[in-house]
Amino acid sequence: MAGTSPGLEYKDYYAVLGVPRTATQAEIKKAYRKLARQHHPDAKPGDKASERRFKEVNEANEVLGDPAKRRQYDELGANWEQISRARAAGAGAGGPFGGFGGPGNVRYEFRTSGDPGEFSDFFRVFFGEDAERNVFHTTSGPARGTRPTGGLGFEDILAGMGLGGQPSGSGRVGGSTGGATHRVQPPAHEAQAEISLAEAYHGTKRLVEVDGKRLEITIPRGADSGTRIRLSGRGPGGGDLYVVVRQLPDARFTRRGADLERELPLTLEEALLGAEVKVETLKGNVLLKIPAGTQAGRTFRLTGQGMPRFNANGFGDLYVKARVVMPSDLSSEAKAAGKAFFDLVHQPSPR
């Protein structure tokens, strides 16, 4: 047959959304919403480039916004170049087919209708959203069957390349001479670990139960919500286990990466006349010099008093915001003294 099979181009969905591979689901959702509004056809009617970008953004969100699809996509990452080369090598077969060659003359092929639709060939092949247009074949024997339940599976592709796994509905991957069976890589699993801000500062440990066994997990200092800790081969069935950190809110401090923020209540006397005030940090107490005439809302920066930087040297900073607490329930004598004081002080109206 004549013709060339279309290439299977790897889609970097993280780059499409402009987020790092460590992005949380909330960060992915935020990036998607921003780009979807920017490139929506209603915002730019008739702009074909923006329309294509809108479809790319939706496709990326369809995968990264679904934790199960995102795990499958992340597992694919290390092998996509081999898969693409194998896909291109199969183009010479001609016609609407493209495939992945494997040991023992086993070949896995798929066919698409040619309609670009809403999703790319890459998406259809790996995530099965256009299952009725994909046909699964094995060409090592006389029988040719169909696979009506989704796109070409990740295990099927790796099996056809001799990288492990076996195709759905088959007992092994191999030809008449090899007959070798390749082990399917167990799927990765996730567990969540909740920690306090103090534990994030000092580092801590957690016990996670997997397949009835309790594992002690070390959470390094500086870990934040969304930090993923990988334990290779420690998950169910020998798969990888990812422990995802969630830092609980703290009553005193607000965290911004490695920096911390907090309020510092001041008396009227301290703000008006100046003072040295004790400030509690995660390292311990420090003395902060408050200048006379400090206004409410003024922010002081305490260098190096923030969080330890995750997987890096040094500490962030602590930002202390002044909050002036006014005296209340003044006696008649105090009110008279205050009136006398303000008669001596000239203060222009701040409004």
C-alpha positions as CSV (number, residue, x, y, z in Angstrom):
1,M,0.0,0.0,0.0
2,A,1.2,3.6,-0.6
3,G,1.1,6.5,1.8
4,T,2.8,7.6,4.9
5,S,1.5,7.1,8.4
6,P,1.2,10.3,10.5
7,G,3.8,10.7,13.2
8,L,3.0,10.3,16.9
9,E,4.2,13.6,18.2
10,Y,4.8,13.8,22.0
11,K,2.6,16.4,23.7
12,D,4.2,18.3,26.6
13,Y,1.0,19.1,28.4
14,Y,2.8,20.9,31.2
15,A,4.4,23.2,28.7
16,V,1.0,23.8,27.0
17,L,-0.4,25.1,30.4
18,G,2.9,26.7,31.4
19,V,3.2,24.9,34.7
20,P,6.0,22.8,36.2
21,R,5.7,19.0,36.5
22,T,5.4,19.4,40.2
23,A,2.3,21.7,39.9
24,T,-0.6,20.9,42.2
25,Q,-4.1,20.2,40.8
26,A,-5.2,23.7,42.0
27,E,-2.3,25.3,40.1
28,I,-3.2,23.3,36.9
29,K,-6.8,24.4,37.2
30,K,-5.8,28.1,37.6
31,A,-3.5,28.0,34.6
32,Y,-6.1,26.3,32.5
33,R,-8.9,28.8,33.3
34,K,-6.6,31.7,32.5
35,L,-5.5,30.3,29.1
36,A,-9.1,29.1,28.3
37,R,-10.4,32.6,28.8
38,Q,-7.6,34.1,26.8
39,H,-8.0,31.9,23.8
40,H,-11.7,31.2,23.8
41,P,-13.2,31.5,20.3
42,D,-15.7,34.1,21.6
43,A,-12.8,36.3,22.7
44,K,-11.1,36.1,19.4
45,P,-13.6,35.1,16.7
46,G,-12.1,34.0,13.4
47,D,-8.6,33.6,14.9
48,K,-7.6,30.1,13.8
49,A,-4.3,30.2,15.7
50,S,-6.1,31.1,18.9
51,E,-8.7,28.4,18.2
52,R,-5.9,25.7,17.8
53,R,-4.4,27.0,21.1
54,F,-7.7,26.7,22.8
55,K,-8.0,23.1,21.7
56,E,-4.4,22.3,22.9
57,V,-5.2,23.9,26.3
58,N,-8.4,21.9,26.7
59,E,-6.6,18.7,25.7
60,A,-3.8,19.4,28.3
61,N,-6.4,20.0,31.0
62,E,-8.3,16.9,30.1
63,V,-5.2,14.9,31.0
64,L,-3.5,16.8,33.8
65,G,-6.8,17.7,35.4
66,D,-7.5,14.0,35.9
67,P,-5.2,12.4,38.5
68,A,-5.5,9.0,36.9
69,K,-4.7,10.2,33.4
70,R,-1.9,12.4,34.8
71,R,-0.2,9.4,36.4
72,Q,-0.4,7.5,33.1
73,Y,1.0,10.5,31.2
74,D,3.8,11.0,33.7
75,E,4.8,7.3,33.5
76,L,5.0,7.6,29.7
77,G,7.4,10.5,29.9
78,A,10.7,8.5,30.0
79,N,9.7,6.3,27.0
80,W,8.0,8.7,24.6
81,E,11.0,9.2,22.4
82,Q,11.4,5.4,21.9
83,I,7.7,5.1,21.2
84,S,7.8,7.9,18.7
85,R,10.8,6.3,16.9
86,A,9.0,3.0,16.8
87,R,5.9,4.7,15.5
88,A,7.8,6.4,12.8
89,A,9.5,3.2,11.8
90,G,6.1,1.6,11.2
91,A,5.1,4.4,8.8
92,G,6.6,2.4,5.8
93,A,3.8,-0.2,6.1
94,G,1.7,2.3,4.2
95,G,-2.0,3.0,4.2
96,P,-3.9,4.3,7.3
97,F,-1.9,2.1,9.6
98,G,1.0,2.9,12.0
99,G,2.4,0.5,14.5
100,F,5.0,-0.5,17.1
101,G,7.3,-3.4,16.3
102,G,8.2,-5.9,19.0
103,P,10.2,-9.0,19.5
104,G,9.3,-12.2,17.6
105,N,7.7,-10.2,14.7
106,V,4.8,-9.1,16.9
107,R,3.4,-5.8,15.7
108,Y,0.7,-3.6,17.2
109,E,-1.2,-1.4,14.9
110,F,-3.9,1.2,15.1
111,R,-6.0,3.1,12.6
112,T,-7.8,6.5,12.9
113,S,-10.5,8.1,10.8
114,G,-8.3,11.1,9.8
115,D,-10.8,13.5,11.4
116,P,-8.8,15.8,13.6
117,G,-11.7,16.3,16.1
118,E,-11.1,18.0,19.4
119,F,-8.1,15.9,20.4
120,S,-4.7,15.0,18.9
121,D,-3.7,11.5,17.7
122,F,-1.4,11.4,20.7
123,F,-4.3,11.8,23.1
124,R,-6.5,9.2,21.3
125,V,-3.7,6.6,21.3
126,F,-2.8,6.9,24.9
127,F,-6.1,7.8,26.6
128,G,-8.7,6.1,24.4
129,E,-11.1,9.0,24.1
130,D,-11.9,8.0,20.5
131,A,-12.1,4.3,21.0
132,E,-14.6,3.5,18.2
133,R,-12.1,4.8,15.6
134,N,-9.1,2.7,16.8
135,V,-8.6,-0.9,15.7
136,F,-6.1,-3.1,17.5
137,H,-4.4,-5.8,15.5
138,T,-1.7,-8.5,16.2
139,T,0.1,-9.6,13.0
140,S,2.2,-12.4,14.3
141,G,-0.6,-15.0,13.7
142,P,-3.5,-15.6,11.3
143,A,-6.1,-14.1,13.6
144,R,-6.9,-10.3,13.4
145,G,-9.1,-9.0,16.2
146,T,-10.5,-5.7,17.4
147,R,-10.1,-3.9,20.6
148,P,-13.3,-1.9,21.2
149,T,-12.7,-0.7,24.7
150,G,-10.4,2.3,24.3
151,G,-7.2,3.6,22.7
152,L,-4.0,1.7,22.5
153,G,-3.1,1.1,26.1
154,F,0.2,2.2,27.7
155,E,1.1,-1.5,28.6
156,D,0.3,-2.5,25.0
157,I,2.7,0.0,23.6
158,L,5.5,-1.0,26.0
159,A,4.8,-4.6,25.3
160,G,5.1,-4.1,21.6
161,M,8.5,-2.4,22.1
162,G,9.8,-5.2,24.4
163,L,9.8,-2.8,27.4
164,G,7.4,-4.9,29.5
165,G,3.8,-5.6,29.9
166,Q,1.4,-7.6,27.7
167,P,-1.4,-6.5,25.4
168,S,-5.0,-6.7,26.5
169,G,-6.5,-10.1,25.6
170,S,-3.1,-11.8,25.1
171,G,-1.2,-14.2,27.3
172,R,2.4,-13.1,26.4
173,V,4.5,-11.0,24.1
174,G,6.8,-13.0,21.9
175,G,7.1,-14.7,18.5
176,S,7.5,-18.4,17.6
177,T,11.2,-18.4,18.7
178,G,11.3,-16.1,21.8
179,G,8.1,-16.8,23.7
180,A,9.3,-14.5,26.5
181,T,6.9,-13.0,28.9
182,H,7.5,-9.4,30.0
183,R,6.3,-8.2,33.4
184,V,3.8,-5.4,33.5
185,Q,5.1,-2.4,35.5
186,P,2.8,-2.0,38.4
187,P,1.0,1.3,38.5
188,A,2.1,4.1,40.9
189,H,0.0,4.9,43.9
190,E,-0.3,8.0,46.0
191,A,-0.7,8.6,49.7
192,Q,-1.2,11.9,51.5
193,A,0.7,13.1,54.6
194,E,-0.6,16.1,56.6
195,I,2.0,18.1,58.5
196,S,2.0,21.2,60.6
197,L,4.1,24.3,59.8
198,A,6.5,23.5,62.6
199,E,7.0,20.0,61.2
200,A,7.6,21.5,57.7
201,Y,10.2,23.8,59.3
202,H,12.1,21.0,61.2
203,G,11.3,18.0,59.0
204,T,9.3,15.0,60.3
205,K,8.3,11.4,59.8
206,R,5.0,9.7,59.0
207,L,3.8,6.2,59.0
208,V,1.9,5.0,55.8
209,E,0.1,1.7,55.6
210,V,0.6,-0.1,52.2
211,D,-0.7,-3.6,51.6
212,G,-1.0,-4.2,55.4
213,K,2.6,-3.0,56.0
214,R,3.5,0.2,57.8
215,L,6.2,2.3,56.1
216,E,8.0,5.1,57.9
217,I,8.3,8.1,55.5
218,T,10.9,10.9,56.1
219,I,9.5,14.3,55.1
220,P,12.5,16.7,54.7
221,R,12.5,20.2,56.1
222,G,11.1,22.9,53.8
223,A,8.4,20.5,52.3
224,D,5.2,22.4,51.3
225,S,1.7,21.5,50.2
226,G,2.1,19.6,46.9
227,T,5.6,18.3,47.6
228,R,5.8,14.7,46.2
229,I,8.1,12.2,47.8
230,R,8.8,9.1,45.7
231,L,9.4,5.7,47.2
232,S,10.6,3.4,44.4
233,G,9.0,0.0,44.4
234,R,7.3,0.5,47.8
235,G,3.7,0.7,46.6
236,P,1.1,-2.0,46.2
237,G,2.3,-4.8,44.0
238,G,5.8,-3.4,43.8
239,G,4.9,-0.2,42.1
240,D,6.2,3.2,43.1
241,L,4.6,5.1,46.0
242,Y,4.3,8.9,46.0
243,V,3.6,10.6,49.3
244,V,2.0,14.0,48.6
245,V,2.4,16.5,51.4
246,R,-0.3,18.8,52.6
247,Q,0.7,21.5,55.1
248,L,-2.1,22.5,57.5
249,P,-2.9,26.2,58.1
250,D,-1.1,27.9,61.0
251,A,-2.8,30.3,63.4
252,R,0.2,32.6,63.6
253,F,2.0,32.5,60.3
254,T,1.0,32.6,56.6
255,R,3.4,30.8,54.3
256,R,4.5,32.1,50.9
257,G,7.0,29.6,49.6
258,A,10.0,30.0,51.8
259,D,8.8,33.3,53.2
260,L,6.5,33.8,56.2
261,E,4.1,36.6,57.2
262,R,2.6,37.5,60.5
263,E,0.9,40.3,62.4
264,L,2.5,42.1,65.3
265,P,0.1,43.8,67.8
266,L,1.5,47.1,69.2
267,T,0.1,49.3,72.0
268,L,-0.5,52.9,71.2
269,E,2.5,53.9,73.3
270,E,4.8,51.5,71.5
271,A,3.7,52.7,68.1
272,L,3.7,56.4,69.1
273,L,6.9,56.6,71.1
274,G,8.9,53.6,69.8
275,A,10.0,50.5,71.7
276,E,11.8,47.1,71.4
277,V,9.2,44.4,71.1
278,K,9.7,40.6,71.3
279,V,8.7,38.8,68.1
280,E,8.1,35.0,68.0
281,T,9.6,33.2,65.0
282,L,10.0,29.5,64.2
283,K,13.6,29.7,65.2
284,G,12.9,31.4,68.6
285,N,12.2,34.9,69.9
286,V,14.0,38.0,68.5
287,L,13.8,41.7,69.5
288,L,12.5,44.1,66.9
289,K,13.1,47.8,67.3
290,I,9.9,49.7,66.6
291,P,10.6,53.3,65.5
292,A,8.6,56.2,67.1
293,G,5.5,57.1,65.0
294,T,5.1,53.6,63.4
295,Q,1.9,53.5,61.4
296,A,-0.6,50.6,61.5
297,G,0.2,48.3,58.5
298,R,3.9,49.1,58.4
299,T,5.8,45.9,57.5
300,F,9.2,44.9,58.9
301,R,11.4,42.3,57.2
302,L,13.4,39.9,59.3
303,T,16.0,38.4,57.0
304,G,16.5,34.6,57.3
305,Q,13.7,34.1,59.8
306,G,11.4,32.3,57.3
307,M,11.2,28.7,56.2
308,P,14.2,26.5,55.2
309,R,14.4,26.3,51.4
310,F,13.3,22.9,50.2
311,N,16.2,21.0,48.6
312,A,18.4,24.2,48.7
313,N,20.5,26.1,51.2
314,G,19.4,29.0,53.3
315,F,16.1,30.4,54.7
316,G,13.4,32.7,53.5
317,D,12.4,35.9,55.3
318,L,9.8,36.7,57.9
319,Y,7.6,39.8,57.2
320,V,6.0,41.3,60.3
321,K,3.1,43.7,59.8
322,A,2.3,46.2,62.6
323,R,-1.2,46.3,64.0
324,V,-1.9,49.1,66.5
325,V,-4.3,48.2,69.3
326,M,-6.0,51.3,70.7
327,P,-6.8,51.6,74.4
328,S,-10.4,51.3,75.4
329,D,-12.6,52.1,78.4
330,L,-10.8,55.4,79.2
331,S,-11.6,57.0,82.5
332,S,-12.6,60.7,82.6
333,E,-9.1,61.6,83.8
334,A,-7.5,59.7,80.9
335,K,-9.8,61.4,78.4
336,A,-8.9,64.8,79.8
337,A,-5.2,63.9,79.6
338,G,-5.6,62.7,76.1
339,K,-7.4,65.9,75.1
340,A,-4.6,68.0,76.6
341,F,-2.0,65.9,74.7
342,F,-3.8,66.4,71.4
343,D,-4.1,70.1,72.0
344,L,-0.3,70.1,72.0
345,V,0.1,67.9,68.9
346,H,-0.6,69.3,65.5
347,Q,-1.7,66.6,63.2
348,P,-3.2,67.4,59.8
349,S,-6.2,65.5,58.7
350,P,-5.2,62.3,57.0
351,R,-8.4,62.3,54.8
